[in-house]
Each structure stands twice: as structure tokens, then as C-alpha cells.
Amino acid sequence: MELRFWKMNGAGNDFILFDNRKGSVKLEPALVRRLCDRHRGVGADGVIALRESEGGRADWAWEFYNSDGSSGEMCGNGARCFARYVQRVTGWDRPVLRFETLAGVVEARYEGEQVTVRLTPPTDLRLHLSLALSTGPVELHAINTGVPHAVLFVSDADRAAVGRLGPEIRWHSAFAPRGTNVNFVQVIEPGRIRVRTYERGVEGETLACGTGVTASALIAALLHQFSSPVEVRVQGGDSLRVSFHRQGDRFEEVHLTGPAEFVFEGSLVI
């Protein structure tokens, strides 16, 4: 069977997207891992399939899978790419797109080649958690912005031990049973932060993580009294923007803005 696909990236976070409205492709974990393999496949951090919306709750729906074959509830960078992909393959010409994810219905607004995504309201806020790690105790914070995230503030993101501490925090019992994504956050100046993310499901650092950028910005707003919007520089060098309405420790109207770029179109036999 031939699979036609597009390769896209959002701030360096890259994805394989294809049209599965007919349901002809069953994305088994082994197939997802093969597609995402950077030596034997296309290479990507995740796979996104376009599906019809069920029950009329939204315009479209997606299937999202991490590169290890696990399904993902939400992905901020992937959501922006998906919005532009729907435009291209379906001829969608409205300014706003609503689509179903496992985290709920997500709304995307087109701004030229940039896309603003309104995320589902964040949940499970936990501040000032003390975790015992192999290097000693650390204080971090947690919030779910569609998927769970831990946020650890560091003095220098370039020197952060992402590869060593990332997997240890990701699998820590405090985040059992499914674990968490881990963000290492440096405050640059009021309203600006730098973020490096160890992603669950990729099991390594990615060049950007949209829900991680959002989680980091919201925690920074709480602890450093940042107002909306917050500018976030990611490991790939791009800058994303997180805007929000804050009511005490609650956030509403959380939006993530950034690029969504087409890289190439291709086909392969599966």
C-alpha cells in the first residue's frame, strides 16, 4: 500500500501528516516507529492522521502518535501544523478550525504562515514539589496543558542536564503511572524565558514542545508575576508566544502562537 504524506515542522518539532479520512491505514505502534525512524523511515517526532469528526463536535479530528508508537493526548506544535495541513488537503478556507483531540476540542486561528492555537484549559497545577533525585533534592512544578508537564527552573539552559535528569524526572513516582514531560526553564528577563524539553513518547530532547512551552510560560507567570503574553525561545532557535487570562491560580483563554512549515511531500510503501 502506498502512503502519501507531508513532512512538516513547528519550530523544529517535526511531524509526518497524512489523510486517513477513509480509515484505510491502521497506525499500529510498529508502523509509527518505522515512519518516525530517522535512519530507516521518514524521520519525525510524531505522526498525525486527519480523520472525520465524530458526532459533529468539531470540523475535523486527528489521530496523534509519538515517535515511540504511543498515542498522545495533545501536541501544541503538532496542532499548528495540522491546521495548515487541513487547509492544504481539504481546501479549508475559514479563518478558524476546530478539531478533536484526546485532550478535547482544540481551536486554531490562521495568521498567514503562523497559527494561533487555543488550548484546552490547564489542569492539575502543583507548585513547589520537592523530588529526591540521584543528584539530590530539586524543587519543580507541574501542570497539565493537554499533557502533563514538570517545570524546573535553571540558571543556564545551555548547561541544564536535560539528558541526565530528563528521564529520571519523566519516570519519577510523583508522576506515575504514565510519567511526565520535563521542561528546563531559564528566565531571561521579565516576560521572556528559554525552554528545553525532554519529551515523553519521544524519550529525548526535541527542538521544541508546544505544550511544554505553554506550561513553562504559565508557571513563570505564577511564580515570577509575568503578564500576558510571554515570549519563549526554544532549543531550535525559534520564538513562540503564549497568551492567557489569569484569575489567581486559574488560567483561561490560553493561546500558543508560532510557525507551522511544510518541508516536503512524499510517498512510501507500507
C-alpha positions in Angstrom: 0.0 0.0 0.0 1.3 3.5 -0.9 1.1 6.2 1.7 1.1 9.8 0.6 2.3 12.2 3.3 3.6 15.6 4.1 6.6 16.3 6.4 6.1 19.5 8.5 7.7 21.2 11.5 6.6 23.7 14.1 9.6 25.5 15.5 11.7 22.4 14.7 9.3 19.9 16.3 8.7 17.7 13.2 5.8 15.5 12.1 4.5 13.2 9.4 1.0 14.1 8.3 -1.4 12.1 6.1 -5.1 11.9 5.2 -6.8 8.9 6.8 -10.4 10.0 6.4 -11.2 6.7 4.8 -9.7 4.8 7.7 -7.6 2.7 5.4 -4.4 3.0 7.5 -4.3 1.4 11.0 -1.5 3.1 12.9 0.0 0.2 14.9 2.9 1.2 17.2 5.4 -0.7 15.0 4.3 1.3 11.9 4.6 4.6 13.8 8.0 3.7 15.0 9.1 2.8 11.5 7.8 6.0 10.0 9.5 8.1 12.6 12.8 6.3 12.4 15.4 8.9 11.2 17.5 6.2 9.5 15.0 3.7 8.1 11.9 5.8 7.8 10.9 9.4 7.1 12.0 10.6 10.5 9.8 12.7 12.9 8.9 13.3 16.5 5.3 12.2 15.8 2.7 11.1 13.3 -0.6 12.9 12.7 -3.5 11.5 10.7 -6.5 13.5 9.5 -9.9 12.0 10.4 -13.5 13.0 10.1 -15.1 14.4 13.3 -17.5 12.1 15.0 -20.7 13.5 16.3 -20.3 16.9 14.8 -18.4 18.3 17.8 -15.7 19.9 15.6 -14.8 20.4 12.0 -12.2 17.6 11.8 -10.4 15.2 14.1 -6.8 13.9 14.4 -5.0 10.8 15.5 -1.7 11.7 17.1 1.2 9.4 17.9 4.5 9.9 19.5 7.6 8.6 17.8 7.7 5.6 20.2 4.3 4.5 18.9 2.3 5.7 21.9 -0.8 7.8 21.4 -0.7 11.4 22.6 -3.5 13.5 24.0 -2.3 16.8 22.6 0.7 18.5 21.0 0.8 22.3 20.6 3.3 22.4 17.7 1.6 19.5 16.0 -1.7 21.3 16.3 -0.4 24.3 14.4 1.0 22.0 11.7 -2.3 20.1 11.5 -4.3 23.3 11.0 -2.2 24.3 8.0 -2.3 20.7 6.6 -6.1 20.7 6.7 -6.1 23.9 4.7 -3.9 22.4 2.0 -5.5 19.0 1.6 -9.2 19.9 2.1 -9.3 23.4 0.8 -10.5 24.7 4.2 -10.9 28.5 3.7 -12.4 29.7 7.0 -10.3 31.7 9.5 -10.8 29.3 12.3 -10.6 25.5 12.5 -11.8 23.3 15.4 -10.7 19.7 15.7 -11.0 16.8 18.1 -8.0 15.5 20.1 -7.9 13.2 23.1 -7.5 16.3 25.3 -10.7 17.8 23.9 -11.6 20.1 21.1 -8.8 22.5 20.1 -9.3 25.7 18.1 -6.8 27.0 15.6 -6.8 30.5 14.0 -4.7 31.3 10.9 -2.4 34.2 10.8 -0.6 33.9 7.4 2.0 31.2 7.8 1.7 31.4 11.6 -1.1 29.7 13.5 -2.5 30.5 16.9 -3.9 27.5 18.8 -6.3 27.9 21.7 -5.5 25.1 24.1 -7.9 23.3 26.4 -7.9 24.8 30.0 -4.9 23.7 32.0 -5.4 21.3 34.9 -3.6 19.6 37.8 -1.5 22.5 38.9 1.0 21.6 41.6 3.6 24.1 42.8 6.8 23.7 44.8 7.1 19.9 44.6 10.3 18.5 46.2 11.7 15.5 44.5 14.6 13.4 45.5 16.8 12.7 42.5 20.2 11.0 42.1 21.9 14.4 42.2 20.0 15.5 45.3 16.6 17.2 46.0 15.1 19.6 43.5 12.1 21.8 43.5 9.8 21.7 40.5 6.3 22.5 39.5 3.7 20.6 37.5 0.7 21.4 35.3 -1.3 19.7 32.5 -1.6 21.7 29.3 -3.2 18.9 27.4 -0.5 16.5 28.5 1.4 16.5 31.8 4.4 18.7 32.3 7.0 19.2 35.0 8.8 22.6 35.1 12.3 23.0 36.6 13.8 26.5 36.7 17.6 26.6 35.9 20.1 29.4 35.9 21.5 28.5 32.4 19.5 26.4 30.0 22.6 25.7 27.9 24.2 23.9 30.8 21.0 22.1 32.0 21.3 18.3 32.5 18.4 17.6 30.1 19.8 14.2 29.1 20.5 13.0 32.6 17.7 14.5 34.7 15.0 14.5 32.0 14.4 10.7 32.0 14.8 10.5 35.8 12.0 13.1 36.4 10.0 11.7 33.4 9.6 8.3 35.2 9.6 9.6 38.8 6.9 8.0 41.1 5.4 11.5 41.6 4.1 11.3 38.1 3.1 7.7 37.9 1.8 5.8 36.1 2.3 7.4 32.7 5.0 9.8 33.6 5.5 13.4 32.5 7.3 15.7 30.1 10.1 17.7 31.6 10.9 21.4 30.9 14.1 23.1 31.9 13.4 26.8 32.1 15.7 29.8 32.2 14.2 33.3 32.9 15.9 35.7 30.5 14.1 38.9 31.6 10.5 39.8 32.6 8.2 38.2 30.0 10.9 36.2 28.3 12.1 32.7 29.0 14.1 30.0 27.4 12.9 26.4 27.4 14.4 23.0 26.7 12.1 20.0 26.9 12.6 16.3 27.4 9.5 14.8 25.7 7.6 11.8 26.9 6.9 9.5 24.0 9.9 10.7 22.1 12.1 9.8 25.1 14.6 12.5 24.4 15.0 16.3 23.9 13.2 17.9 21.0 13.8 21.2 19.4 10.5 22.5 20.7 7.4 21.3 22.6 4.3 23.5 22.3 2.5 22.2 25.4 5.8 22.4 27.3 6.4 26.0 26.2 2.8 26.8 27.4 3.3 25.0 30.7 6.6 26.8 31.3 5.1 30.2 30.5 2.1 29.7 32.8 4.3 28.6 35.7 6.6 31.5 35.1 3.5 33.8 35.2 2.5 32.4 38.6 6.0 32.4 40.2 7.5 35.5 38.5 4.4 37.5 38.1 4.7 37.7 34.3 1.8 39.2 32.5 0.5 38.0 29.1 1.9 37.4 26.6 5.1 35.5 27.4 7.8 35.1 24.7 9.5 31.7 24.8 12.7 30.8 22.9 13.1 27.1 22.2 16.1 24.8 21.6 15.7 25.1 17.8 16.1 28.8 18.0 12.5 29.9 17.2 10.4 32.0 19.5 6.8 31.2 20.4 4.2 33.3 22.1 1.9 32.3 24.9 -1.0 34.5 25.9 -3.6 33.9 28.6 -6.1 35.3 31.0 -5.2 34.7 34.6 -7.6 34.5 37.6 -5.5 33.8 40.7 -4.1 30.3 40.0 -6.5 29.6 37.2 -5.8 30.3 33.5 -8.4 30.7 30.7 -8.1 31.6 27.0 -4.6 30.0 26.8 -3.2 30.6 23.3 0.0 29.4 21.6 1.3 31.2 18.5 4.1 30.2 16.3 5.2 28.8 12.9 4.0 25.8 11.0 6.1 25.0 8.0 5.8 22.5 5.1 9.0 20.7 4.4 8.3 18.2 1.7 5.7 15.9 0.3 6.4 12.2 -0.5 5.1 8.6 -0.6 6.3 5.3 0.7 5.1 1.7 0.7 3.7 0.4 4.0 
